[in-house]
Amino acid sequence: MPDFFKTSPRAQDFAQDTNERKEAVMNSIRSELALLNVQDLINKASDKCFAKCIVKPGTSLSSSDEACLSRCLDRYMEAFTLVSRTYTARISRESSQMREAAGQI
């Protein structure tokens, strides 16, 4: 009996090429989103720390302005890192729970 429904090697190559292209596009989008998120983080941190630390804008920063900015940015980044790790762990945990629940149904 002939294999009418068997996938030809050309069709398999095409499907693999399509999947590789799709994955490349997805990776590119992920990279661009990550870059946008970093830029947004830097902008927000700069705005908040500038508003908090620079009370008398001038042509140069005083040593206390520099110290305040440094501490503020460090704290902002620490908080962001903590929130990111916690969020990532939560998403991972919930994803695992959903996979386990799907396997039990």
C-alpha positions as CSV (number, residue, x, y, z in Angstrom):
1,M,0.0,0.0,0.0
2,P,1.5,3.4,-1.0
3,D,2.3,6.0,1.7
4,F,0.2,8.9,0.5
5,F,0.2,10.5,3.9
6,K,3.9,10.2,4.6
7,T,5.8,13.5,4.8
8,S,8.3,14.0,2.0
9,P,11.9,15.0,2.9
10,R,11.3,18.3,1.1
11,A,8.2,19.0,3.3
12,Q,10.2,18.1,6.4
13,D,13.0,20.4,5.4
14,F,10.5,23.2,4.7
15,A,8.8,22.7,8.1
16,Q,12.2,22.7,9.9
17,D,13.3,25.8,8.1
18,T,10.0,27.5,8.9
19,N,10.3,26.5,12.6
20,E,13.9,27.8,12.7
21,R,12.8,31.1,11.1
22,K,10.0,31.4,13.6
23,E,12.3,30.7,16.5
24,A,14.8,33.3,15.2
25,V,12.0,36.0,15.0
26,M,10.9,35.1,18.5
27,N,14.4,35.4,19.8
28,S,14.8,38.8,18.1
29,I,11.6,40.0,19.6
30,R,12.6,38.8,23.0
31,S,15.9,40.6,22.7
32,E,14.3,43.9,21.6
33,L,11.8,43.6,24.5
34,A,14.6,43.0,27.0
35,L,16.4,46.1,25.6
36,L,13.3,48.2,25.9
37,N,12.7,47.0,29.5
38,V,16.3,47.9,30.5
39,Q,16.0,51.4,28.9
40,D,12.7,51.9,30.7
41,L,14.3,50.8,34.0
42,I,17.2,53.2,33.5
43,N,14.9,56.1,32.6
44,K,12.6,55.5,35.6
45,A,15.5,55.1,38.0
46,S,17.2,58.3,36.7
47,D,14.0,60.3,36.9
48,K,13.2,59.2,40.4
49,C,16.7,59.5,41.7
50,F,17.3,62.9,40.1
51,A,14.0,64.2,41.6
52,K,15.1,62.9,45.0
53,C,18.7,63.8,45.1
54,I,19.2,67.0,43.0
55,V,17.5,69.7,45.0
56,K,19.6,72.6,43.5
57,P,20.3,71.9,39.8
58,G,23.5,73.6,38.7
59,T,26.4,73.2,36.3
60,S,28.0,70.4,38.3
61,L,27.1,67.8,40.9
62,S,28.2,68.2,44.5
63,S,29.8,65.3,46.3
64,S,26.6,64.9,48.3
65,D,24.5,64.8,45.1
66,E,26.8,62.2,43.6
67,A,26.6,60.1,46.8
68,C,22.8,60.4,46.9
69,L,22.5,59.4,43.2
70,S,24.8,56.4,43.7
71,R,22.9,55.1,46.7
72,C,19.5,55.8,45.1
73,L,20.4,53.9,41.9
74,D,21.9,51.0,43.9
75,R,18.7,50.7,46.0
76,Y,16.5,51.0,42.9
77,M,18.5,48.2,41.1
78,E,18.4,46.0,44.2
79,A,14.7,46.4,44.5
80,F,14.2,45.7,40.9
81,T,16.3,42.6,41.1
82,L,14.4,41.3,44.1
83,V,11.1,41.9,42.5
84,S,12.2,40.3,39.2
85,R,13.6,37.2,41.0
86,T,10.4,36.8,43.0
87,Y,8.2,37.3,40.0
88,T,10.2,34.8,37.9
89,A,10.1,32.2,40.7
90,R,6.3,32.7,41.1
91,I,5.7,32.3,37.3
92,S,7.9,29.2,37.3
93,R,6.1,27.7,40.3
94,E,2.7,28.4,38.8
95,S,3.7,27.0,35.5
96,S,4.9,23.8,37.1
97,Q,1.7,23.5,39.1
98,M,-0.4,24.0,35.9
99,R,1.7,21.3,34.1
100,E,1.2,18.9,37.1
101,A,-2.6,19.7,37.2
102,A,-2.9,19.1,33.4
103,G,-1.2,15.7,33.8
104,Q,-3.6,14.7,36.6
105,I,-6.7,15.5,34.6
